[in-house]
Amino acid sequence: MDPLAQRPAAAANAPAAPQGAASPLQLPQLKSLAQPDSSGPADGTAATLSRLPKQKRITKQILPHWKPHEDSTQQPPDEFCKHLRKLHLTQVIEAAPDAEAGDPRHSILTACMSDGDKSRKLHFTPAAWLSCPSTSDGVMAFTEGEWQNWFCSFLGVPLPSMLTLIANNRKCPCGRPYDAHAHHVHTCIQCHKTRAHNLVQDCLISLARDTEFGANKRVPTIEVDDQQLRADLYLPRMVVGGVGRGLCVDVSRVHDFHGNAANASLNGTLRHADINQVLSHRAQEKIVKYRAGYAALDVRRAFIPAVVSTSGRIHGDLLRLLYLLADNKTKRHFRDRHEAIDDDSEAYCWRRSGFFWRMRASFGLACAQATTLAAQVFGRGNPRSRAGRTSA
């Protein structure tokens, strides 16, 4: 007998719902979600099964289960998940911090901010891109395995791909075993993470090319301690601090947790009690390595680090750069439309906030994809160009 023909009988023999309880929620067909006329009674009859249920009914069924959700939010299952919750909170960064050189909050981009922008607070949320997985500057192109890896790493549960490696007794090329959360993969220098780095770099170049600053990979080379060094991208028409030869940016990714520590008991623990120190320390390392060389008289170019973490957080200078890119794109937008540019007008602010939001979403998406790529340590890569996935 056709199993589909048995469903009505099974439903008829099901125990009745308790007195006063809401009836089972009837989920509409996906095609009905796009219908403009979705109002009307949702009483479960054949004529109304395709209609959307009323919000009052949905709320009535969800509220009895809301307290367990709140309890789980307030009490994470373990310390690792507790730290992840903090890392995923919104970052609030001063647009123009009042700090002298040497202070961790100091930024050379302060000089690029207008007087009206210097008092602003810039915000960035690592998972905000989920509200807009497809933007004009990037398209979410997760494979099933990549999506699964990112979602598990975001929640703080073991990654299926890592569990497979552990079950097969696979070890890293450095000789150390893998862990279920990919801490070792994100921190071991022998694990190939070039694709993840290039994905973040290409997304930033794509965003900058849509402004008047321009962007390319033809970055001037500098010599430091008899070593040839070169940053990742170059904005030739961006003037920073009176230096009129452009801005050089070096992209760097860092993991928030120990994963390749000499003391194996530290693996999986935060590298710093202050979650901002991971980003600022890596940024300072890049500044010490590059800035003096690019500031030399024969080069005379400004330099900033673009540091992101595997949890999705970004360094303050990188967020300031995204804001300046959005501001310049807004000026270009009004200029192309032959409209007056008034930084304080409501129309200008709304347009800039829209560009800034989409840039942050595109970059957050690239960071999420880079995290999944870095956690892939077996199999062949997708032949499709990853750079093309995040280009406009």
C-alpha positions as CSV (number, residue, x, y, z in Angstrom):
1,M,0.0,0.0,0.0
2,D,1.2,3.5,-0.7
3,P,2.7,4.9,2.5
4,L,1.3,8.3,1.6
5,A,-2.2,6.9,1.7
6,Q,-1.7,5.9,5.4
7,R,-0.9,9.4,6.6
8,P,-4.5,10.6,7.1
9,A,-5.3,7.5,9.1
10,A,-2.2,7.9,11.2
11,A,-3.1,11.5,11.9
12,A,-6.6,10.6,12.8
13,N,-5.4,8.0,15.3
14,A,-2.9,10.4,16.9
15,P,-3.6,11.4,20.5
16,A,-5.4,14.6,20.9
17,A,-3.5,17.7,22.1
18,P,-3.9,18.6,25.8
19,Q,-6.8,20.9,26.7
20,G,-5.9,24.5,26.1
21,A,-2.7,23.6,24.1
22,A,-2.1,25.1,20.7
23,S,-2.8,22.9,17.8
24,P,0.2,21.6,15.8
25,L,1.7,24.4,13.7
26,Q,1.0,23.8,10.0
27,L,4.1,24.8,7.9
28,P,3.2,26.3,4.5
29,Q,4.7,25.2,1.3
30,L,7.8,27.2,0.3
31,K,6.1,28.5,-2.9
32,S,3.4,30.1,-0.9
33,L,5.8,32.3,1.0
34,A,6.0,34.6,-2.0
35,Q,2.3,35.0,-2.4
36,P,1.1,38.5,-1.4
37,D,-2.2,37.3,0.0
38,S,-1.0,35.0,2.9
39,S,-3.5,36.3,5.5
40,G,-6.6,34.4,6.6
41,P,-7.4,31.6,9.0
42,A,-4.8,28.9,9.5
43,D,-7.2,26.3,10.9
44,G,-5.5,23.3,9.2
45,T,-8.1,22.6,6.5
46,A,-7.2,21.7,3.0
47,A,-8.2,25.2,1.8
48,T,-5.8,27.0,4.1
49,L,-2.8,24.7,4.4
50,S,-0.9,26.8,2.0
51,R,-1.5,30.0,3.9
52,L,0.9,31.5,6.4
53,P,0.0,30.9,10.0
54,K,-0.8,34.0,12.1
55,Q,2.0,35.5,14.1
56,K,-0.2,35.3,17.2
57,R,-0.4,31.5,16.8
58,I,3.4,31.2,16.2
59,T,4.2,33.3,19.3
60,K,1.8,31.2,21.4
61,Q,3.6,28.0,20.5
62,I,7.1,29.4,20.8
63,L,6.9,31.1,24.1
64,P,6.6,27.9,26.2
65,H,10.0,26.9,24.9
66,W,11.7,30.3,25.2
67,K,13.0,29.9,28.8
68,P,15.2,26.9,28.0
69,H,16.6,29.0,25.1
70,E,17.4,31.8,27.5
71,D,18.9,29.4,30.0
72,S,21.2,27.9,27.4
73,T,22.3,31.4,26.4
74,Q,23.1,32.4,29.9
75,Q,24.9,29.2,30.7
76,P,27.1,27.9,27.9
77,P,27.9,24.2,28.0
78,D,31.6,24.7,28.5
79,E,34.4,27.3,28.7
80,F,35.2,27.1,25.0
81,C,31.6,28.1,24.1
82,K,31.6,30.8,26.7
83,H,34.6,32.4,25.2
84,L,33.1,32.1,21.7
85,R,30.0,34.0,22.9
86,K,32.2,36.9,23.9
87,L,34.2,36.8,20.6
88,H,31.0,37.0,18.6
89,L,29.7,40.1,20.4
90,T,29.6,43.4,18.5
91,Q,32.9,45.3,18.4
92,V,32.7,49.0,19.1
93,I,35.7,51.0,17.9
94,E,36.5,54.7,18.0
95,A,36.8,56.2,14.5
96,A,39.5,58.6,15.6
97,P,41.0,57.6,19.0
98,D,42.8,60.3,20.9
99,A,46.0,58.4,21.5
100,E,49.7,59.1,20.9
101,A,52.0,57.0,18.8
102,G,52.9,53.8,20.7
103,D,49.4,53.5,22.3
104,P,47.6,50.4,21.0
105,R,44.6,52.5,20.1
106,H,46.7,54.9,17.9
107,S,45.8,55.0,14.3
108,I,47.4,56.9,11.3
109,L,43.9,56.9,9.7
110,T,42.7,59.4,12.3
111,A,44.1,62.1,10.0
112,C,41.8,60.9,7.2
113,M,38.6,61.4,9.3
114,S,36.6,64.6,8.9
115,D,35.8,66.6,12.0
116,G,32.3,65.3,12.0
117,D,33.5,61.7,11.9
118,K,36.1,61.9,14.6
119,S,33.5,61.5,17.4
120,R,31.9,58.4,15.7
121,K,31.8,54.9,17.1
122,L,32.2,52.2,14.4
123,H,30.5,48.8,14.9
124,F,31.3,45.4,13.5
125,T,29.5,42.1,14.4
126,P,31.3,38.9,13.2
127,A,28.0,37.2,12.2
128,A,26.1,40.1,10.9
129,W,26.7,39.0,7.3
130,L,24.1,36.2,7.9
131,S,21.4,38.8,7.5
132,C,22.6,39.4,3.9
133,P,24.4,36.4,2.6
134,S,24.3,37.8,-0.9
135,T,25.5,41.3,-1.5
136,S,26.6,43.4,-4.5
137,D,30.2,42.8,-3.5
138,G,30.1,39.1,-2.6
139,V,27.9,36.0,-3.0
140,M,27.8,33.2,-0.4
141,A,29.1,30.1,-2.2
142,F,29.5,27.7,0.6
143,T,29.6,24.0,-0.3
144,E,27.7,21.7,2.0
145,G,30.9,20.7,3.8
146,E,32.1,24.3,4.1
147,W,28.8,25.4,5.6
148,Q,28.8,22.6,8.0
149,N,32.4,23.4,9.1
150,W,31.7,27.1,9.6
151,F,28.4,26.5,11.5
152,C,30.1,24.0,13.9
153,S,33.1,26.2,14.5
154,F,30.7,29.1,15.2
155,L,28.7,27.1,17.7
156,G,31.8,25.6,19.3
157,V,31.1,21.9,18.5
158,P,33.5,19.4,16.9
159,L,33.9,19.8,13.2
160,P,32.8,16.7,11.2
161,S,35.8,16.9,8.9
162,M,38.2,16.9,11.9
163,L,36.4,14.0,13.5
164,T,37.0,12.0,10.3
165,L,40.7,12.7,10.3
166,I,40.9,11.8,14.0
167,A,39.0,8.5,13.4
168,N,41.5,7.6,10.6
169,N,44.5,8.4,12.9
170,R,45.7,11.2,10.5
171,K,48.3,13.6,11.7
172,C,49.5,17.0,10.7
173,P,52.7,17.2,8.5
174,C,54.4,18.6,11.6
175,G,53.7,15.2,13.3
176,R,51.2,16.4,15.8
177,P,47.6,15.1,16.0
178,Y,44.6,17.0,14.8
179,D,42.0,18.2,17.3
180,A,38.2,18.2,16.9
181,H,37.9,22.0,16.8
182,A,40.7,22.6,14.3
183,H,42.8,24.7,16.7
184,H,46.0,23.0,15.5
185,V,45.1,23.6,11.8
186,H,44.6,27.3,12.4
187,T,47.9,27.8,14.2
188,C,50.3,25.4,12.6
189,I,52.6,27.1,10.1
190,Q,52.9,23.8,8.1
191,C,49.2,23.7,7.4
192,H,48.5,25.3,4.0
193,K,46.3,28.4,4.5
194,T,47.2,30.4,1.4
195,R,43.7,30.1,-0.1
196,A,42.1,31.5,3.0
197,H,44.5,34.4,3.1
198,N,44.0,35.2,-0.6
199,L,40.2,35.1,-0.2
200,V,40.3,37.9,2.4
201,Q,42.8,39.8,0.3
202,D,40.8,39.6,-2.9
203,C,37.6,40.7,-1.1
204,L,39.4,43.8,0.3
205,I,40.7,44.6,-3.2
206,S,37.3,44.2,-4.7
207,L,35.8,46.6,-2.2
208,A,38.6,49.2,-2.7
209,R,38.4,49.1,-6.5
210,D,34.8,50.4,-6.3
211,T,36.1,53.7,-4.9
212,E,38.3,56.5,-6.2
213,F,41.3,55.2,-4.2
214,G,41.9,52.3,-6.6
215,A,43.5,49.0,-5.5
216,N,45.9,46.5,-7.0
217,K,48.5,43.9,-6.0
218,R,51.4,45.9,-7.5
219,V,52.8,46.8,-4.1
220,P,56.2,48.4,-3.9
221,T,58.9,46.1,-2.4
222,I,61.0,47.2,0.6
223,E,64.2,45.8,2.0
224,V,64.3,45.2,5.8
225,D,67.4,43.4,7.4
226,D,68.6,42.2,4.0
227,Q,65.1,40.7,3.3
228,Q,62.8,41.7,0.5
229,L,59.3,42.4,1.8
230,R,56.0,43.4,0.1
231,A,52.5,44.1,1.5
232,D,49.4,42.5,-0.1
233,L,47.6,45.4,-1.7
234,Y,48.2,49.0,-2.7
235,L,45.8,52.0,-2.8
236,P,47.7,54.4,-4.9
237,R,45.3,57.4,-4.6
238,M,44.7,57.4,-0.9
239,V,46.5,60.1,1.0
240,V,47.2,59.3,4.6
241,G,48.9,61.7,7.0
242,G,50.3,63.9,4.2
243,V,52.0,61.0,2.5
244,G,50.9,61.5,-1.1
245,R,52.1,58.2,-2.6
246,G,49.3,55.9,-1.4
247,L,48.6,53.4,1.2
248,C,50.0,49.8,1.5
249,V,48.0,47.2,3.4
250,D,49.1,43.8,4.6
251,V,46.4,41.1,5.3
252,S,46.9,38.7,8.2
253,R,44.8,36.1,9.9
254,V,45.1,35.0,13.5
255,H,43.5,32.4,15.7
256,D,42.0,33.4,19.0
257,F,42.9,30.2,20.8
258,H,46.1,28.2,21.5
259,G,46.4,25.3,19.1
260,N,50.1,24.5,18.6
261,A,51.4,25.3,22.0
262,A,54.5,23.5,23.5
263,N,52.3,22.8,26.5
264,A,49.5,20.7,24.9
265,S,47.2,21.5,27.9
266,L,46.9,25.1,26.7
267,N,45.4,24.1,23.3
268,G,41.8,25.3,23.0
269,T,42.3,28.0,25.6
270,L,42.3,31.8,24.8
271,R,45.7,33.1,23.8
272,H,45.0,36.3,25.9
273,A,42.6,37.1,28.7
274,D,41.7,40.3,26.8
275,I,40.2,39.1,23.6
276,N,41.3,42.3,21.8
277,Q,45.0,41.6,22.4
278,V,45.2,38.9,19.8
279,L,44.4,41.4,17.1
280,S,46.4,44.3,18.5
281,H,49.5,42.1,19.0
282,R,49.5,40.8,15.5
283,A,48.9,44.3,14.1
284,Q,51.9,45.6,16.1
285,E,54.0,42.8,14.7
286,K,53.1,43.9,11.2
287,I,53.7,47.6,11.9
288,V,57.2,46.8,13.3
289,K,57.9,44.7,10.2
290,Y,56.7,47.0,7.5
291,R,56.0,50.6,8.5
292,A,59.5,51.9,8.8
293,G,60.5,50.5,5.4
294,Y,57.5,52.0,3.7
295,A,58.1,55.4,5.4
296,A,61.6,55.6,4.1
297,L,62.4,58.7,1.9
298,D,62.8,56.7,-1.3
299,V,59.4,55.0,-0.8
300,R,57.2,57.4,1.2
301,R,54.1,55.3,1.5
302,A,51.8,54.9,4.4
303,F,51.1,51.4,5.8
304,I,48.4,49.7,7.9
305,P,47.8,46.1,8.9
306,A,44.5,44.4,8.1
307,V,44.2,41.8,10.8
308,V,41.2,39.4,11.1
309,S,40.7,36.5,13.5
310,T,39.1,33.1,12.8
311,S,36.2,34.0,15.0
312,G,35.3,36.8,12.6
313,R,36.6,39.8,14.6
314,I,38.7,42.5,12.8
315,H,41.3,45.0,13.9
316,G,40.3,48.6,14.5
317,D,42.4,50.0,11.6
318,L,40.7,47.6,9.2
319,L,37.3,48.7,10.3
320,R,38.3,52.4,9.9
321,L,39.6,51.6,6.4
322,L,36.2,50.1,5.5
323,Y,34.5,53.2,6.7
324,L,36.8,55.5,4.7
325,L,36.1,53.3,1.6
326,A,32.4,53.6,2.2
327,D,32.7,57.4,2.6
328,N,34.7,57.8,-0.6
329,K,32.3,55.6,-2.5
330,T,29.5,57.8,-1.3
331,K,31.3,60.9,-2.6
332,R,31.8,59.2,-5.9
333,H,28.1,58.3,-6.0
334,F,26.9,61.9,-5.6
335,R,29.5,63.2,-8.0
336,D,28.5,60.7,-10.7
337,R,24.9,61.9,-10.2
338,H,26.0,65.5,-10.4
339,E,24.5,66.3,-7.0
340,A,26.0,68.5,-4.3
341,I,28.1,66.7,-1.7
342,D,27.1,67.7,1.8
343,D,28.7,65.4,4.4
344,D,26.2,66.4,7.0
345,S,23.0,66.0,5.0
346,E,20.6,63.2,5.8
347,A,20.8,61.8,2.2
348,Y,24.6,61.6,2.3
349,C,24.6,59.9,5.7
350,W,21.9,57.3,4.7
351,R,23.8,56.5,1.5
352,R,27.1,56.1,3.3
353,S,25.6,53.9,6.0
354,G,24.2,51.7,3.3
355,F,27.6,51.3,1.6
356,F,29.3,50.8,4.9
357,W,26.8,48.1,5.9
358,R,27.2,46.2,2.7
359,M,31.0,46.4,2.8
360,R,31.0,45.0,6.3
361,A,28.7,42.2,5.2
362,S,30.8,41.3,2.2
363,F,34.0,41.3,4.3
364,G,32.4,39.3,7.1
365,L,31.3,36.7,4.6
366,A,34.9,36.5,3.2
367,C,36.2,36.0,6.7
368,A,33.7,33.2,7.3
369,Q,34.6,31.5,4.1
370,A,38.3,31.9,4.9
371,T,37.8,30.1,8.2
372,T,36.2,27.2,6.5
373,L,39.0,27.0,3.9
374,A,41.7,27.0,6.5
375,A,40.0,24.1,8.3
376,Q,40.1,22.0,5.1
377,V,43.2,19.9,5.3
378,F,42.4,17.0,2.9
379,G,41.1,16.5,-0.6
380,R,41.4,18.7,-3.6
381,G,40.2,22.3,-3.7
382,N,37.2,23.5,-5.8
383,P,38.5,24.3,-9.3
384,R,36.3,27.4,-9.4
385,S,38.2,30.6,-8.6
386,R,37.6,31.6,-5.0
387,A,38.5,35.2,-5.9
388,G,35.6,35.3,-8.3
389,R,33.2,34.3,-5.6
390,T,33.8,37.5,-3.6
391,S,34.2,39.9,-6.5
392,A,31.5,42.2,-7.5
